[in-house]
């Protein structure tokens, strides 16, 4: 890092501490997806980084004509790092209302077994799925003091995904788009 960049970085950090800024840590929960974020609140703006996690699994049993049992089981895990910013639109006493915009890049992994034998193609194909998404929400936060708040958020989450595979016989291309509303409840700590 050059001396000029180091001086600029130190100046930004010094100004941030002089602007009544706070570090933040927030835990958000919904029925299918939990997310933890770490941010830096400067006035009405709060940029953050976060991490979310999803995991789905299951098994199925079937019987053939000879009444022989077959079992298939597997799971899929999704780790979703995200980057975003919250902006407070309205502040009245201990209540704040604002917008939240974030982007995320999921990483998908998983495993499937048929009668105890791994189906390697399943996990290999999951690695070929590429997803990128974002979310836009309206949040409210009630501050019990300067260091703790509870809140809620309603918004729209969207994702774009694609899968490509080419072999000597076929050329597969799959694109999918997902859009859904979400609601979360959060607890946030400010330092």
Number of C-alpha atoms within 10 A of each C-alpha: 5 6 8 8 10 11 11 11 12 11 11 12 11 11 12 16 11 10 11 10 18 19 15 19 19 20 17 20 16 13 9 11 13 16 19 20 20 20 21 19 22 17 13 14 16 20 19 21 18 19 16 18 16 15 14 11 12 10 12 10 11 10 10 8 6 6 8 8 11 13 13 17 16 17 15 16 16 16 16 19 18 21 18 19 17 22 20 18 14 11 14 8 7 12 15 19 19 18 17 19 18 19 19 22 17 22 17 20 19 19 18 21 16 15 12 11 9 15 14 12 10 15 17 13 15 16 13 14 18 16 18 16 19 18 20 20 19 19 23 21 22 19 16 11 10 11 13 17 20 18 19 18 21 17 17 15 18 16 18 14 15 14 16 13 12 9 7 5 5 8 9 9 10 10 12 10 12 10 13 10 12 17 16 19 18 20 17 20 18 18 12
